[in-house]
């Protein structure tokens, strides 16, 4: 539960981070000060760098497991026309595109799973007509690429049950499906919440051959992004599918096409952060995230815990952004509705996700967006904080009392992004001397949501509504004396 002292600052921490910002402006000499415990090296573990957090749209929040090709294309066209120039470019077909019987009403059932002669899932052609004739997702990928967009698809960990039951051959190998599957007594053989797949032994030659076969399939379709589910959190007491993560990651690295790897669901285990950074580009830090304040409030603490692990090539992921028109046809989460987040909460979410350098994946049906939502998603100054090339995650600050939680992020040009968040249910009045945040000279301040220069300030004052925020770009004034450590 947040309270007024939840953002107390430690002087040492404030000065360390603020002085790093000032050094980037050339106002202080370099030192051995290190904000991160390890170097931030762009990842290439799957043949794709993800140098900045991916931005795009995902079909799940609006359509569950029942999205059809025409809906994917209508969202893609809206993205091209309204969002692409702001950096939004991924279109991700989520959950169970291979189920020919999915309708948004019927519960998940493997009876409708469509597979090829090698046991690999293929798009259900009654939902994705362009996949007919063995084309897979290539025609859809071609259309998206022609728009300047990229294609992502959701997959489940493992191998289809039907492939195992029929002991189908694994493509380009001497193995069969039964050779790759986990044994019956392995607790990770079956997903706890979906019956489509059996887990694979990622350490075995047959398991590696299976993942290599599906990676080549996705590359041949022109896929740019894979979201693999039931892999970084298998359920309480069941752990983390390390061997399958490694097998899939290595398969993608050798498939001949750069493909970003995102792992789901969360919460990913914090003690596996090193492994995640080695073998994935993104990983979920929470369970499925929906449009309610307790879930958003919880993500402050999750992002703070994962802050040291964000950087170019590896991004802790706060999950899809449930704004706008949701749950048009989702049998898992109801009802059909407009987001329950208030306008203030939506600005808070975008500010927090951007300060945390989280991937930005929209969940609504984009063509239904109203002007307010469109403006929210096309604020270039806020998006620039998320997409900053330095790739630092903001740090939650502790020290002198401030009646709002405060986050500070170093940017590539030496400026800092500062977020003040009111996690309480009542309005708070801010009156914060900038020196309390380590700025030894009055800085230049710009409000990114108001698009307003606030000038050189001794202190920042504002009224924050319940669950509201202020997001600022702060840079030392070039006309003042250089700050001293």
C-alpha positions as CSV (number, residue, x, y, z in Angstrom):
1,X,0.0,0.0,0.0
2,X,1.5,3.3,-1.0
3,X,1.8,6.1,1.5
4,X,3.2,9.6,1.7
5,X,6.7,8.4,2.7
6,X,6.9,5.7,0.0
7,X,9.2,7.9,-2.1
8,X,11.7,9.0,0.5
9,X,15.1,9.8,-1.0
10,X,18.6,8.7,0.1
11,X,21.0,11.6,-0.6
12,X,23.7,9.3,-1.9
13,X,21.4,7.6,-4.4
14,X,20.0,11.0,-5.6
15,X,23.4,12.5,-6.1
16,X,24.7,9.4,-7.9
17,X,21.9,9.4,-10.5
18,X,21.6,13.2,-10.9
19,X,25.4,13.7,-11.3
20,X,25.4,11.0,-14.0
21,X,22.8,13.0,-15.8
22,X,24.9,16.2,-15.4
23,X,28.0,14.5,-16.7
24,X,26.2,13.5,-19.8
25,X,25.7,17.2,-20.5
26,X,29.5,17.9,-20.1
27,X,28.9,19.9,-17.0
28,X,30.9,17.6,-14.7
29,X,34.1,15.6,-15.4
30,X,33.7,11.8,-15.9
31,X,34.2,9.6,-12.9
32,X,34.0,5.9,-12.1
33,X,30.4,6.3,-11.0
34,X,28.3,3.3,-12.3
35,X,24.5,3.4,-12.2
36,X,24.2,-0.1,-13.5
37,X,26.0,-3.1,-12.0
38,X,26.9,-4.5,-15.4
39,X,27.4,-3.1,-18.9
40,X,24.5,-2.6,-21.2
41,X,25.4,-4.5,-24.4
42,X,22.8,-4.8,-27.2
43,X,21.6,-8.3,-27.4
44,X,22.0,-10.6,-30.3
45,X,21.0,-13.8,-28.7
46,X,18.1,-14.6,-31.1
47,X,19.5,-12.8,-34.2
48,X,17.5,-9.7,-33.2
49,X,18.8,-6.9,-31.1
50,X,15.7,-5.1,-29.7
51,X,18.0,-2.1,-29.1
52,X,14.9,-0.2,-27.8
53,X,11.7,-1.6,-26.4
54,X,9.3,-2.8,-29.1
55,X,6.1,-0.9,-29.7
56,X,3.0,-2.2,-31.3
57,X,-0.4,-3.9,-31.0
58,X,-1.5,-7.3,-29.7
59,X,-4.8,-8.9,-30.5
60,X,-5.5,-10.6,-27.1
61,X,-7.1,-7.9,-25.0
62,X,-9.7,-7.2,-27.7
63,X,-10.2,-10.6,-29.3
64,X,-8.8,-13.3,-27.0
65,X,-8.2,-16.5,-28.9
66,X,-10.7,-15.7,-31.7
67,X,-9.1,-12.9,-33.8
68,X,-9.6,-13.2,-37.6
69,X,-7.5,-12.0,-40.4
70,X,-9.8,-9.1,-41.3
71,X,-9.5,-7.8,-37.7
72,X,-5.7,-8.0,-37.7
73,X,-5.6,-6.1,-41.0
74,X,-8.1,-3.4,-39.8
75,X,-5.9,-2.8,-36.8
76,X,-2.7,-2.8,-38.9
77,X,-4.2,-0.2,-41.3
78,X,-5.2,2.0,-38.4
79,X,-1.7,1.7,-37.0
80,X,-0.1,2.6,-40.3
81,X,-2.3,5.7,-40.7
82,X,-2.2,7.0,-37.1
83,X,0.7,5.4,-35.1
84,X,3.5,4.3,-37.4
85,X,5.2,7.7,-37.7
86,X,5.4,7.7,-33.9
87,X,7.3,4.4,-33.7
88,X,4.4,1.9,-33.3
89,X,5.2,-0.9,-35.8
90,X,4.6,-4.4,-34.4
91,X,1.3,-6.3,-35.1
92,X,1.1,-9.4,-32.9
93,X,-1.4,-12.1,-33.6
94,X,-1.9,-13.6,-30.1
95,X,-3.2,-16.8,-28.6
96,X,-4.4,-19.9,-30.6
97,X,-4.5,-18.6,-34.2
98,X,-4.2,-22.3,-35.1
99,X,-7.7,-23.2,-33.5
100,X,-10.2,-23.6,-36.3
101,X,-13.1,-23.7,-33.8
102,X,-12.2,-20.6,-31.7
103,X,-15.2,-18.2,-31.5
104,X,-14.7,-16.1,-28.3
105,X,-17.4,-18.2,-26.6
106,X,-16.2,-21.8,-26.6
107,X,-13.6,-22.6,-24.0
108,X,-10.1,-23.6,-25.1
109,X,-10.1,-27.1,-26.6
110,X,-7.3,-28.8,-28.6
111,X,-9.9,-30.5,-30.9
112,X,-9.6,-27.6,-33.3
113,X,-5.8,-27.3,-33.5
114,X,-4.6,-27.3,-37.1
115,X,-1.1,-28.8,-37.8
116,X,0.9,-29.7,-40.8
117,X,2.5,-33.1,-41.7
118,X,5.3,-32.4,-39.3
119,X,3.1,-31.6,-36.3
120,X,3.7,-27.9,-36.5
121,X,0.8,-25.5,-35.9
122,X,-0.5,-23.6,-38.9
123,X,-3.0,-20.8,-39.1
124,X,-6.7,-21.9,-39.2
125,X,-7.7,-21.1,-42.8
126,X,-11.3,-20.4,-41.8
127,X,-10.0,-17.5,-39.8
128,X,-6.9,-16.6,-41.9
129,X,-7.9,-17.2,-45.5
130,X,-4.6,-16.1,-46.9
131,X,-2.9,-19.1,-45.2
132,X,-4.7,-21.5,-47.6
133,X,-2.6,-23.7,-49.7
134,X,0.1,-24.1,-47.1
135,X,1.0,-20.4,-47.2
136,X,1.0,-20.0,-43.4
137,X,1.4,-16.4,-42.3
138,X,3.6,-15.4,-45.2
139,X,0.9,-13.5,-47.1
140,X,-0.1,-11.6,-44.0
141,X,3.5,-10.9,-43.2
142,X,4.0,-9.6,-46.8
143,X,1.0,-7.2,-46.5
144,X,2.3,-5.9,-43.1
145,X,5.8,-5.4,-44.4
146,X,4.4,-3.5,-47.4
147,X,2.8,-1.1,-44.9
148,X,6.1,-0.6,-43.0
149,X,4.9,-2.9,-40.2
150,X,6.2,-6.1,-38.6
151,X,4.5,-9.4,-37.8
152,X,4.5,-11.0,-34.4
153,X,2.8,-14.3,-33.4
154,X,2.0,-15.9,-30.1
155,X,3.0,-19.6,-29.5
156,X,2.7,-22.0,-26.7
157,X,5.7,-23.8,-25.2
158,X,6.1,-27.3,-26.5
159,X,4.7,-29.6,-29.2
160,X,1.0,-30.2,-30.1
161,X,-0.7,-33.1,-28.3
162,X,-1.9,-34.4,-31.6
163,X,1.6,-34.6,-33.0
164,X,2.7,-36.7,-30.0
165,X,-0.4,-38.9,-30.1
166,X,0.2,-39.6,-33.8
167,X,4.0,-39.7,-33.3
168,X,4.5,-37.5,-36.3
169,X,8.0,-36.9,-37.8
170,X,9.9,-33.7,-36.9
171,X,10.9,-31.8,-40.0
172,X,14.5,-32.1,-41.3
173,X,15.4,-34.7,-38.7
174,X,15.3,-38.4,-38.0
175,X,13.2,-37.8,-34.9
176,X,9.6,-38.2,-34.1
177,X,7.4,-36.2,-31.8
178,X,7.4,-38.8,-29.1
179,X,11.2,-38.5,-28.9
180,X,11.0,-34.8,-28.1
181,X,8.2,-34.7,-25.5
182,X,8.9,-34.5,-21.7
183,X,8.2,-37.8,-19.9
184,X,4.8,-38.5,-18.4
185,X,6.1,-38.1,-14.8
186,X,7.6,-34.7,-15.5
187,X,5.5,-32.0,-13.7
188,X,6.2,-29.6,-16.6
189,X,4.9,-32.0,-19.3
190,X,1.5,-30.2,-19.5
191,X,0.5,-26.6,-19.2
192,X,-1.5,-25.9,-16.1
193,X,-4.1,-23.8,-18.0
194,X,-4.1,-24.9,-21.6
195,X,-4.3,-28.4,-23.2
196,X,-3.0,-27.7,-26.7
197,X,0.6,-28.8,-26.1
198,X,3.0,-31.1,-24.3
199,X,6.3,-29.7,-23.0
200,X,9.5,-30.6,-24.8
201,X,12.8,-31.8,-23.4
202,X,14.9,-28.8,-24.5
203,X,18.2,-30.6,-23.6
204,X,17.6,-33.5,-25.9
205,X,18.6,-33.7,-29.6
206,X,15.0,-34.4,-30.5
207,X,13.7,-31.4,-28.5
208,X,16.3,-29.1,-30.1
209,X,15.3,-30.5,-33.5
210,X,11.6,-29.7,-32.7
211,X,12.4,-26.1,-31.8
212,X,14.7,-25.7,-34.9
213,X,11.9,-26.9,-37.1
214,X,9.3,-24.4,-35.9
215,X,11.9,-21.6,-35.9
216,X,12.6,-22.3,-39.6
217,X,8.9,-22.3,-40.3
218,X,8.4,-18.9,-38.7
219,X,11.4,-17.5,-40.6
220,X,9.9,-18.8,-43.9
221,X,6.7,-17.0,-43.1
222,X,8.5,-13.7,-42.5
223,X,7.7,-13.5,-38.8
224,X,9.6,-10.7,-36.9
225,X,8.5,-11.4,-33.3
226,X,7.6,-14.5,-31.2
227,X,5.8,-14.3,-28.0
228,X,6.2,-17.7,-26.3
229,X,3.7,-18.5,-23.5
230,X,3.8,-20.9,-20.6
231,X,7.5,-20.7,-20.4
232,X,8.9,-18.2,-17.9
233,X,6.4,-18.9,-15.2
234,X,4.8,-22.4,-15.2
235,X,2.8,-21.9,-12.0
236,X,3.5,-22.0,-8.3
237,X,6.0,-24.7,-7.4
238,X,6.6,-25.6,-11.0
239,X,9.4,-23.1,-11.8
240,X,10.9,-22.0,-15.0
241,X,11.4,-23.8,-18.3
242,X,15.1,-22.9,-18.7
243,X,16.0,-25.7,-21.1
244,X,13.1,-24.9,-23.5
245,X,13.9,-21.2,-23.3
246,X,17.5,-22.0,-24.4
247,X,16.4,-24.4,-27.1
248,X,13.9,-21.9,-28.6
249,X,16.4,-19.0,-28.3
250,X,19.1,-20.9,-30.1
251,X,16.8,-22.1,-32.7
252,X,15.7,-18.6,-33.5
253,X,19.3,-17.4,-33.5
254,X,20.0,-19.9,-36.3
255,X,16.8,-19.7,-38.3
256,X,18.2,-17.2,-40.9
257,X,15.9,-14.3,-39.9
258,X,16.1,-11.8,-37.1
259,X,13.2,-12.6,-34.7
260,X,12.7,-11.0,-31.3
261,X,11.8,-13.4,-28.5
262,X,9.3,-12.4,-25.8
263,X,8.6,-14.7,-22.9
264,X,5.3,-15.0,-21.1
265,X,3.5,-15.2,-18.7
266,X,4.8,-13.6,-15.5
267,X,5.8,-13.1,-12.9
268,X,9.2,-14.1,-14.3
269,X,11.5,-15.2,-11.4
270,X,13.8,-12.4,-10.4
271,X,16.6,-14.8,-9.5
272,X,16.6,-15.9,-13.2
273,X,17.4,-12.4,-14.5
274,X,20.9,-13.4,-15.8
275,X,19.5,-16.3,-17.7
276,X,16.6,-14.2,-19.1
277,X,19.0,-11.5,-20.4
278,X,21.1,-14.2,-22.1
279,X,18.3,-16.0,-23.9
280,X,15.4,-13.6,-24.3
281,X,14.7,-10.0,-25.5
282,X,11.6,-9.4,-23.3
283,X,10.0,-11.2,-20.4
284,X,6.8,-10.6,-18.4
285,X,7.2,-9.3,-14.9
286,X,3.5,-9.8,-13.9
287,X,0.6,-12.1,-14.6
288,X,-1.9,-10.9,-17.1
289,X,-2.4,-7.2,-16.7
290,X,-5.8,-5.6,-16.9
291,X,-7.5,-2.3,-16.5
292,X,-7.7,-1.8,-12.7
293,X,-5.8,0.4,-10.3
294,X,-4.5,-2.4,-8.0
295,X,-2.8,-4.1,-11.0
296,X,-1.2,-0.8,-12.1
297,X,-0.2,0.1,-8.5
298,X,1.5,-3.3,-8.1
299,X,3.6,-2.7,-11.2
300,X,5.5,0.2,-9.6
301,X,7.1,-2.3,-7.2
302,X,7.7,-4.8,-9.9
303,X,9.4,-2.4,-12.2
304,X,11.5,-1.1,-9.3
305,X,12.7,-4.7,-8.6
306,X,13.6,-5.3,-12.2
307,X,15.2,-1.9,-12.8
308,X,18.9,-3.2,-12.9
309,X,18.0,-5.7,-15.6
310,X,16.6,-3.4,-18.3
311,X,18.9,-2.4,-21.1
312,X,19.4,-2.6,-24.9
313,X,18.5,-6.1,-26.0
314,X,16.7,-7.2,-22.8
315,X,13.6,-5.5,-21.4
316,X,11.4,-6.4,-18.4
317,X,7.8,-6.3,-19.8
318,X,4.8,-4.8,-18.0
319,X,2.4,-6.5,-20.4
320,X,-0.2,-5.2,-22.9
321,X,-1.7,-1.8,-22.4
322,X,-5.5,-2.2,-21.8
323,X,-6.8,1.2,-23.0
324,X,-9.7,1.9,-25.3
325,X,-12.2,-0.7,-26.5
326,X,-11.5,-4.1,-24.9
327,X,-12.9,-7.6,-24.8
328,X,-14.9,-7.4,-27.9
329,X,-14.7,-11.2,-28.2
330,X,-12.6,-12.7,-25.4
331,X,-14.0,-15.8,-23.7
332,X,-11.4,-15.6,-20.9
333,X,-12.0,-12.0,-19.7
334,X,-15.3,-10.2,-19.8
335,X,-17.3,-8.0,-20.4
336,X,-17.0,-6.1,-23.7
337,X,-16.2,-2.6,-22.4
338,X,-14.2,0.6,-22.7
339,X,-11.2,0.7,-20.4
340,X,-11.9,1.1,-16.7
341,X,-8.7,3.2,-16.3
342,X,-9.4,6.9,-15.7
343,X,-7.6,9.5,-17.9
344,X,-5.2,10.2,-15.0
345,X,-4.5,6.5,-14.6
346,X,-3.8,6.1,-18.3
347,X,-1.3,9.0,-18.2
348,X,0.3,7.4,-15.1
349,X,0.6,4.0,-16.9
350,X,2.2,5.6,-20.0
351,X,4.6,7.6,-17.8
352,X,5.6,4.6,-15.7
353,X,6.0,2.2,-18.7
354,X,8.1,4.9,-20.4
355,X,10.3,5.6,-17.4
356,X,10.8,1.8,-16.9
357,X,11.7,1.3,-20.6
358,X,9.0,-1.3,-20.9
359,X,7.8,-2.6,-24.3
360,X,4.6,-0.8,-25.3
361,X,2.0,-3.2,-26.7
362,X,-1.5,-1.9,-27.1
363,X,-4.5,-4.2,-26.4
364,X,-7.5,-2.3,-27.6
365,X,-9.3,-2.5,-31.0
366,X,-7.5,0.4,-32.5
367,X,-10.1,1.6,-35.1
368,X,-12.5,2.4,-32.2
369,X,-10.0,4.8,-30.5
370,X,-11.4,8.2,-29.6
371,X,-9.4,11.4,-30.1
372,X,-8.3,11.5,-26.4
373,X,-6.8,8.0,-26.6
374,X,-5.1,8.7,-29.9
375,X,-3.5,11.9,-28.5
376,X,-2.3,9.9,-25.5
377,X,-0.6,7.3,-27.7
378,X,1.0,9.9,-30.1
379,X,2.8,12.2,-27.6
380,X,6.3,12.1,-29.1
381,X,7.9,13.5,-26.0
382,X,6.6,10.8,-23.7
383,X,7.4,8.0,-26.2
384,X,10.9,9.4,-26.6
385,X,11.5,8.6,-22.9
386,X,10.6,5.0,-23.5
387,X,12.6,4.8,-26.7
388,X,15.7,6.6,-25.4
389,X,18.8,4.9,-26.9
390,X,20.7,4.8,-23.6
391,X,18.2,2.2,-22.5
392,X,18.3,3.0,-18.8
393,X,15.4,2.1,-16.5
394,X,14.4,4.9,-14.2
395,X,15.2,4.4,-10.5
396,X,12.7,4.9,-7.7
397,X,14.3,7.5,-5.4
398,X,14.5,7.6,-1.6
399,X,15.4,10.5,0.6
400,X,13.8,13.7,2.0
401,X,10.0,13.6,2.3
402,X,8.1,14.2,-0.9
403,X,4.3,13.5,-0.9
404,X,4.5,11.6,-4.2
405,X,6.6,8.7,-5.4
406,X,9.5,10.0,-7.5
407,X,11.4,8.2,-10.4
408,X,14.4,9.5,-12.2
409,X,15.8,8.3,-15.5
410,X,19.1,9.2,-17.2
411,X,18.7,10.0,-20.9
412,X,21.2,9.7,-23.8
413,X,21.7,13.5,-24.2
414,X,22.5,13.9,-20.5
415,X,19.1,15.2,-19.5
416,X,16.9,13.4,-17.0
417,X,13.3,12.3,-17.1
418,X,11.5,12.8,-13.7
419,X,8.2,11.3,-12.8
420,X,6.1,12.3,-9.8
421,X,3.3,9.8,-9.0
422,X,0.4,10.0,-6.6
423,X,-0.3,6.4,-5.7
424,X,-2.9,7.5,-3.1
425,X,-6.6,8.1,-3.3
426,X,-6.5,11.8,-2.5
427,X,-5.0,14.8,-4.2
428,X,-1.5,15.8,-3.2
429,X,0.3,19.2,-3.4
430,X,3.9,19.1,-4.6
431,X,6.4,21.7,-3.7
432,X,9.8,20.1,-4.3
433,X,13.1,22.1,-4.4
434,X,15.2,20.7,-7.3
435,X,18.2,20.6,-5.0
436,X,16.4,17.9,-3.0
437,X,16.7,15.7,-6.1
438,X,20.4,16.4,-6.4
439,X,20.3,19.3,-8.9
440,X,22.9,21.7,-7.5
441,X,21.9,24.4,-9.8
442,X,18.3,25.3,-10.9
443,X,17.5,23.2,-14.0
444,X,15.5,23.8,-17.1
445,X,12.2,21.9,-16.9
446,X,9.6,20.9,-19.5
447,X,6.2,19.2,-18.8
448,X,5.9,16.4,-21.3
449,X,2.1,15.9,-21.0
450,X,1.3,19.6,-21.2
451,X,4.0,20.2,-23.9
452,X,5.0,23.3,-21.9
453,X,8.4,24.7,-21.0
454,X,8.4,25.7,-17.4
455,X,11.7,27.6,-17.6
456,X,14.6,27.5,-15.1
457,X,13.2,26.5,-11.8
458,X,14.3,26.5,-8.2
459,X,11.4,24.2,-7.3
460,X,8.6,22.3,-8.9
461,X,5.1,22.8,-7.7
462,X,2.0,21.0,-8.9
463,X,-1.3,19.5,-7.7
464,X,-1.5,15.7,-8.5
465,X,-5.0,14.2,-8.6
466,X,-5.6,10.7,-7.2
467,X,-3.6,8.1,-9.2
468,X,-2.2,11.0,-11.3
469,X,1.3,12.0,-12.2
470,X,3.6,14.6,-13.7
471,X,6.3,13.7,-16.2
472,X,9.1,16.1,-16.8
473,X,12.3,16.5,-18.8
474,X,14.9,18.2,-16.7
475,X,18.3,19.5,-17.8
476,X,20.8,21.7,-16.0
477,X,20.8,25.3,-17.2
478,X,23.9,26.0,-19.4
479,X,24.1,29.5,-18.0
480,X,24.7,28.5,-14.4
481,X,27.9,27.5,-12.7
482,X,28.8,23.8,-13.0
483,X,27.4,21.8,-10.2
484,X,29.8,20.3,-7.7
485,X,29.8,16.6,-6.5
